[in-house]
């Protein structure tokens, strides 16, 4: 059975125009948070 295309498949994210860019932004934010937690842990050992 062929997969039907819905309007939800074609929606763009609210920011950055493409889902790929949004995913990269989220990964970058997570990397920054992890780095900050690491530095915080090292500072208060």
C-alpha positions as CSV (number, residue, x, y, z in Angstrom):
1,X,0.0,0.0,0.0
2,X,1.5,3.4,-0.9
3,X,2.1,5.9,1.8
4,X,-0.2,8.8,1.6
5,X,1.2,12.3,1.8
6,X,-0.4,14.6,4.4
7,X,0.0,18.2,5.0
8,X,1.8,17.4,8.3
9,X,4.6,15.8,6.2
10,X,5.3,19.1,4.4
11,X,5.1,21.5,7.4
12,X,8.2,23.5,8.1
13,X,9.5,24.1,11.6
14,X,8.6,27.5,13.2
15,X,12.2,28.7,13.1
16,X,15.2,28.1,10.8
17,X,13.1,27.1,7.8
18,X,14.2,23.4,7.7
19,X,14.1,20.5,10.1
20,X,17.7,19.7,9.5
21,X,18.8,23.1,10.7
22,X,16.6,22.9,13.7
23,X,18.1,19.5,14.6
24,X,21.6,20.9,14.3
25,X,20.6,23.8,16.6
26,X,19.3,21.4,19.2
27,X,22.5,19.3,19.1
28,X,24.6,22.4,19.4
29,X,22.6,23.6,22.4
30,X,23.0,20.2,24.1
31,X,26.7,20.3,23.5
32,X,27.0,23.7,25.1
33,X,24.9,22.5,28.1
34,X,27.0,19.4,28.6
35,X,30.2,21.5,28.4
36,X,28.9,23.9,30.9
37,X,28.0,21.1,33.3
38,X,31.5,19.6,32.9
39,X,33.1,22.9,33.6
40,X,30.9,23.5,36.6
41,X,31.7,20.0,38.0
42,X,35.5,20.5,37.5
43,X,35.3,23.9,39.1
44,X,33.5,22.7,42.3
45,X,35.4,19.4,42.8
